[in-house]
Amino acid sequence: MAFVDEVTVFARGGRGGNGSASILREPYNPRGGPDGGDGGSGGDVVFEVSSGARDLSWLADHPHVRAPSGGPGGKRGRTGAAGEDLVIRVPDGTRIEDEAGLLADLVGEGARVVVARGGRGGRGNAALATQRERVPRSAEAGEAGEERRLSVELRTVADLGLVGLPNAGKSTLLSELTAAHPKIADYPFTTLSPNLGVAGEDERLVVADVPGLVEGAHEGRGLGHRFLRHVSRCRALVLVVDLSSPDPAADLEIVRAELGAYDPALPSRPSIVVGAKVDIAPNVDAQAVLGGGALSVSAVTGEGMDRLLERLSALARQAEAVAEDRTAYVVLRPARPRFTVTREGERFRVVGRGVERWVSETDLEDPMKVERLQRRLVKEGVERKLVSAGARRGDEVVIGNVAFEFIPEGEPDGTA
C-alpha cells in the first residue's frame, strides 16, 4: 500500500452497559428487595505511538473505529464487565485534531491520548433505592460513548532532513548514507512520501528524505503543504542542490524562501548546504556558487561522502544541543456543557448525556415519575435555557427519542 500521512477517522467510545432491574427472590425471604447490579463502562478509543507503525495506512483502511461496549449488570449486585479499550498504534509524530482544533501531538514511544471516551454504565436498581422508593422496578440505561470526527496527520520525526528541489539527488544521497532503498529515477517528483534511513555506526542518525519542493510550495503548489510539514519535525536541515542545474544559486534561494514562507523559524534551524552530482558538474565550485561551507559530493562515485557523514554528525550534535525536548502534547479542554438547546424549525431539541438518560429511564406512564422528571429538568436549568432560546407554551421539545409539549413549571398539565 502507498504511504499514507493524512486521514479522516470517525472514533466512537463504547456504550456503557445497562443496569439490572432485578428483585432478590429466595426461599423464606419474600421481601428480598432490589439486587440489580450496575452496567460496566464502555471502552475508550486510544491512540498510542508505536515504533512498529510506519504510517497511517491502518487507519486509512479502518476509518471507523469503535471501542467495545460494557456488559449489562446482573442480579445479586453483579457489575457488568467493562469494555476493553481499543488501542490503535500510530507512528511517532502523529498529530490529531477534532472540530474544536488540536487534540494531541504525539511524539515519543508510548505517548498516548484518549480520543473518544466510553460511556458510563447505568446504575442497577439496587443503587437507585431511596427512602421514598425502596424497591425501584427499573434501572438506568448505559450512556453512549463519545463520537468524534478526527483529522489525523503524520509529521515525520528525524534528526536530519534532506530538503531540495525535485531531482536534486536527495534520494540517491539517502541510499548511500543509509540502508534505505528509496525509489530513484530521472524525472521530477520520483519521491512522493518521506523516506527514513539510519546513518552512522557509533553515532546513529535518523535521516529523512523529504519529497522535492517547487517554487510556491508554501502555497500548496506541487503538494507543498503535505511535504513541508514533514520538514518541521527535523532538528536540522541538509539543503541539497543539483550542481548540474543551470543556476544552482537560484535553486538554493528558492528552497530557503519556501522554508521561510512556510515557517519563519525554519531558516534559523541548524543546516548545511550540499552540492550534489559533482560527478557530472566537475567544473563547478560549490563554495563559490553556494557560499562558504558548502560541500561538493557525488553519491555515484563516493566523492566527498566521508566528509559529508562527518559534517552530518557534527550538525546533529549541534542541533541536539539547541533543540527543545520532543514531548507529547495533549490539549486539556474545559468540560463540555451538561446540555445544549437548539432550535429545529418549529421545535426545540435538548441534547445532553444526563438529561437524555433521565428521560430514557423514566416511566412516562407514571404521573409521579413524570413530575419528578420535570423537577429534575427545572433544577438542571433546562426550562430556563428553553425560554431564553425562544420556547413558548405549547412548543414541541425533543429530548432523546421523546417529544414533549413545553409547559413551564407552575402551569397545569406540565411535563417538560
N, C-alpha and C positions, 0 to 999 in steps of 0.2 A: 504494500500500500504506500501511496505517496506520503511525504512528510506533512503532518497537519499541525499548524501552530495557532489556529483560531477556530473556535467552535461555539455554538449556542447550545446550552444544556437546560433542560427542564427538570428540576430536582423536587422531590416530594418526600417529606418525612413520613414515617409510618404512622398509621392511625392508632390511637390508644384503644385498648380492649374495653369492651363493655363491662360494667359492674354486674354482679349477680343479684337477682331478687329472690333469694332462697329463704324458706322458713324451716327452721330446725324441726324435724319430725323423728321422734324416737319413742319407744315404748315407755309408758308411765310418766311421760313428760308432755302433757297436752299443750302447754304454753311454752314451747321451746324458744320462740322469738325469732327475730331475723338473724340469719347467719351467712348472708351472701358476701363474698369477698370482692375486692377491688380488681378492676381490669389492669393489665400490665401496660406500661408506657410504650409508645411506638419507638422504633429505632430512628437514629439520626443519620443523615447523609453527610459523610465526612470526606474531605479531600486531604490527602497526605502525600508529601513528597517522598518519592522512592527512586533510588538510583537505577532501578530496573526499568523505569519508564523513560522512553526516548522522546516521545512527542504526545500529542493529544488524539492520536488515531483511535484509541479505545473509546473515548467519549464521542468521537465523530460517528462511530458505529452504534453507540448506545446513547443517543441524545436524551432519552427519557430514563431517569434513574429514580427508583423508588425504594425506600427502606422498608423492611418487613414491619407488619403491624404487631401490636401487642396482643396477647391472648386474653380471652374473657375470664372474669373472676368465676370462682366455683363455690359450691356450698361448703359449709363448715369453715367459712372465713378464708378459703384458699384464694390467694392472689394470682392473677393470670401471669403468664410468662412475659417478660419484657422483650420487645422486638430487638433483634441484633442490629447494631449499627452497620450501615453499608459504607465500607471504607474503600474509596476509589484512589488508586495510585496515580499520581501525576508527576511530571518531571520537575526538576529544580528550575525555579524561575517562573512558575505559573502564577498568573495574575487573574483575579476573579472579580467581576463587577456584577451588580444587580441593578434594578431600576433606580435605586437611590444613589448609585455611584460605587466607588471602590469598596469591596468587601474584604479582600485579603490579597497580600502579595507574599507568596510562599517561596522562601529561599532557605536552603539548607536541608539536609537529610532529616526526615522525621517531622518537619514542620507541618502543621495540620490546622484545619478550620472546619467548623460545623457550618455547612451551607444551608441546611434545611433541618429544623428540629422536629422530632417526633411529637405526636400529641400525647396529652396526659390521659392516663387510664381513668375510666369512670369509676365512681365510688359505688361499692355494693350497698345493699340496704342495711347491713349491719352498721356501716359508718354513717348512715343517714338517720338513724333512730334518734329521736329527741324526746323531751318530756311531753310535748304535745302530741307527737306521733310516734308511739312506741314500736309499732310494727309497720314500717313502710312496705308497701306492696310493689314498689317499683325501685329501680336503680338507675344510676346515671349512665348515659351512653359515653363511649370514649370520644375524645376530641380528635379532630382531623389534624394531620401533620401539616407543617408549613409547606407552602408551594412557592417556588421561586424560579424565575427565568434568569439564567446566568449567562453572561458573556465571559468566556474563558479564553485567554491567550497565553502563549508561551514567549518568554523573553530569554533567550539563551544566556546562560551564565558561563563566562570563560575568563581566564587570566588575560589573554591577548586576543584581539580581533583583527583579522586581515581585512582591510577596507580599501576599495578602489573602484575604478570604472569597470564595466564588463570587459572580459577578456584581458585583464591586466596581468594575469598569471597567478592569481591568488590560490586557486585550487591546485595548481602544479606545485607551488611552494608548500602547501599543506601536505601534499602527498610525499614530499621529500623530507619535511621536518618531522612528520609523524607516521604512524602506521595506517592512517586513514586512506581510503580509496575513493575520493570524490570523482564525479563524472568530469572528464576533461575533453573539450572539443574546441575547434577553431571558429566558433560562432558566438555572438553575444548571448548572454543570459543562459549559459550552459548550466550554471548553478541557480536553482530556484528555491532552495532551502538551505539553512545553515548546516555546515559540516563541522564536526568536532573531532579533534585529534589530541593526543598527548605527546608532547615533545620533551626531550631531555632524558637523562638516565638518573643521575644522582638527584637532580632538582627537576621534578616533573611539572610541566606547564600545560594547562588546558588551552588549546588554540582553536579559535573559531574562524572558519572561512565564511564571511558574510556575503550573500549574493551581491552582484555588481550594482553600483549606484549610477544614475544618469543625472544630467542637469535637470533640476526641477523635482528631484526625488522627495524633497521635504514637502512638496505639494501633492504628492501621491503619484507622480509620473513614474512609469516603469515599476509599479508596486513598491514605490519608495518607502511608504509608511510601514509596510509589512517588513521590509528589510532593515530599516533604520532602528526600529525598536529593539532589534537584537544587538545592535551596536551599543545601546545604552547600558547593557549589562556587563560589557567588557571593561576590566580595570584599566587596561592600556590598549593603545591602538597602533597598528602597523599599517601605515599608508603605503599601499603598493601602486607603483606607477610603471606603465609599459614604456621602457626606454626607446622602443622602436616606433612609437606613435609619432605623428607629425609634430606635436607640440607637448612634450611631457610636462613642462612647467605649467601650461594651461590646464592640463588634466589634474595636476595636483591641486591647483586653486579651486577647480570645480568641486573636488572631493571635500576640501576644507570648508568651502562655502556651504555645501549641503549639510555637513555635520553641524556647523554653527547655526544654520537656519532651523534645523530640527530641534536642537537643544544647545543653547548658548554655552553650556558647561562642557560640551564635548571637545571643542578645540583646545581647552586648557588641560585636558587629561594627558598623562604621560604618553609620549608617542615617539616613533622614529619613522623615517622615510626610507623606503626600499625601492630602488630602481631595478625592475625585473627584466628578463630577456636580454641581458647584456651580450649573450652569445650571438644574437642577430643584430646587435647595435654596438659593435666593439669600439666605435669611434666617439661614442657619447660619454662625456664626463658627468657622472651622476651628481657630484658635488657642485660642479659649475652650473648645471641646469636646475637641480632640485634644491640646492642650498647646502651649506656646510653640515656635515654629519650624515649625509645620505649615503647609503650603501649600494653598491652595484653587485647583483647576484645573477646567477643562472641556475635554475633548478634542473636544467637538462644536463649541463656539463659539470655541475657541482661547484662552479667558481663562486667564491665568497660565502658559501653556505656555512662553513665552520664559524666564520666571524659573525655571521648573522645569528647563529644559535647563541653565541656568547653575548651579543648585544640584547637578544631577547631575554636571556636570563637576568641580565642587569636591569632591563626595563621592568620585568616582572617584580623584582625586589623593590625597585623604586616605587612602583605603583602600589605594592602591598603596604609600604611604609606610610603612604599618604591617604590610602583609601579608607573609607569608613567600613566598619564591620558589616558584613552581609547578614541581616537578621530578617526573620519573618515579620510581616506587618499585618496585623488583623485589626480591622476597624470595630470599635465598640460603640454601638449606637444607643440612643435613648430607647426605652421600651416603647413598643408600638402602642397606639391608643387602644383603650379597652374595647371601644366600639366606634363605628363611624355611621353617619346617616347621610344617605344620598337620595336625590330625587330622580325618579324614573318616570318621566311623563306626568301622569296624574296620581301616581302613588309614590310612597317613600319606602326605602329599604334600609334596614338596620343590620349591619354586619359586625360581628364580634364573637369570639370563641365562647366567652362567658354567657352572653345573652342568648346566643343560639342554643347553647347547652341547656339553659334554664327552660327554654320553650320546648325543646325536644323531650325533656324528662317530665314535663307537666301533663297531667291527665286533664285535657281541656273539657272533659265531660263533667268534671267535679268542680262546682262553683267555688268551693273553699280554696282549692288549689289554684284556680284561675285568679282569685282575689289575691292570694299570696304571691303569685307571679307578677301581678300588676304592682304590688307594693315593692317588690324587688327591683322592677324596672324603673319605677319612680325614684327610688333611693339611689340607683346607679346613675340617674341623670338622663335616661333615655327620653322621657317625656319632655324635659326641658330642651334637649337638643332638637327634637322633632318640631317643637313650637318655633325655635329660632330658625329652623330650616324652612318654615312656612307652612307646616302642617296645621290643618284646621279640623274641627269636629266633623266626623263622618268620612275623613280621608282614609284611603286604604294604606295600611302599613304592613310590610312583609318582613318577618324575622325567620330566618332559616327557610323552611318549606311551608310556613304557616302564614296566612293572611289574616289581619285583624282590622276592625273598624276603629279608628282613633277617636276615643272619647276620653278627654283629660280627667284626671282624678278629681273626685268630688261631684262629677256629673253622673246621673243614673245610667245603669247598664254599661259601665266602663269595663273594658277588658284589657286594653293596652293603649 
